[in-house]
Amino acid sequence: MNVLVLQHVAVEHPGVFRDFFRADGIELHTVQLDEGQRIPALELFDMMLVMGGPQDVWQEAEHPWLVAEKAAIRRFVVDMQRPYLGICLGHQLLAAAIGGAVMPAVTSEVGVMPVSLNATGRADPLLRGLPDPLAVLQWHSAEVTALPVDAEILASSDACKVQAFRYGAHAYGLQCHVEITKDTVAEWAAIPEYASALEKLMGKDAVGALDRTVAANLPGFRANALKLYRNFMALMPNATQATILRAAHG
């Protein structure tokens, strides 16, 4: 199985999911879009994983590669109907690519916070078996404000209605972060936009305070991430078109 990972800044990588993919012998092909790397032929990939970043989906003038990225996401999800998981910016990009809307958040969310699953989310194959409410790391100042009619909201928070959604049976967006590792806070706090948002909401010792909170929750974060990973992998067909195409070409 080949997984295409789209990243928008080096430190926002698949995090703990890298351990799970590695244990399963699954290859990750990472494209660093902010560094000018191009998206390869989509047909060769079984799954697309799109990570977070400091950019906003509407900043196409500042980041022209967003145009090609949204087109690739739409083709992969809508036309090819292959599995997709988007986290934070990746969640917002999925919504924008399939006809939804993303706007600046009325209330920014930064910190370890709960999200609540609705009835659809509790029964959904991706989220089934996860705690409700679910403790997650939030770090965003934009949010999905509208989804197309064929998408369903799965989870919400007090400040953000669309914390998780599903499009069709194979594409998911998560506004919250579930890929957390022990290094996440330190790595992200080095990004000026992230550090500013953190200090604005949590005060002067924000980095240290958040790092301690994440460390205390890390075992639960990992257990939840593993459950979500296994649920998502169970949605994969036994022989995808990408696998068949690669085999046919040796």
Sequence and secondary structure as in RCSB ss.txt:
>XXXX:A:sequence
MNVLVLQHVAVEHPGVFRDFFRADGIELHTVQLDEGQRIPALELFDMMLVMGGPQDVWQEAEHPWLVAEKAAIRR
FVVDMQRPYLGICLGHQLLAAAIGGAVMPAVTSEVGVMPVSLNATGRADPLLRGLPDPLAVLQWHSAEVTALPVD
AEILASSDACKVQAFRYGAHAYGLQCHVEITKDTVAEWAAIPEYASALEKLMGKDAVGALDRTVAANLPGFRANA
LKLYRNFMALMPNATQATILRAAHG
>XXXX:A:secstr
 EEEEEESSTT S TTHHHHHHHTT EEEEEEGGGT     GGG SEEEE   S  TT TTT THHHHHHHHHHI
IIIIS   EEEETHHHHHHHHHTT EEEEEEEEEEEEEEEEE HHHHHSTTTTTS SSEEEEEEEEEEEEE  TT
EEEEEE SS S SEEEETTTEEEESSB    TTHHHHHHTSHHHHHHHHHHH TTHHHHHHHHHHHHHHHHHHHH
HHHHHHHHHTS SS HHHHHHHHT 
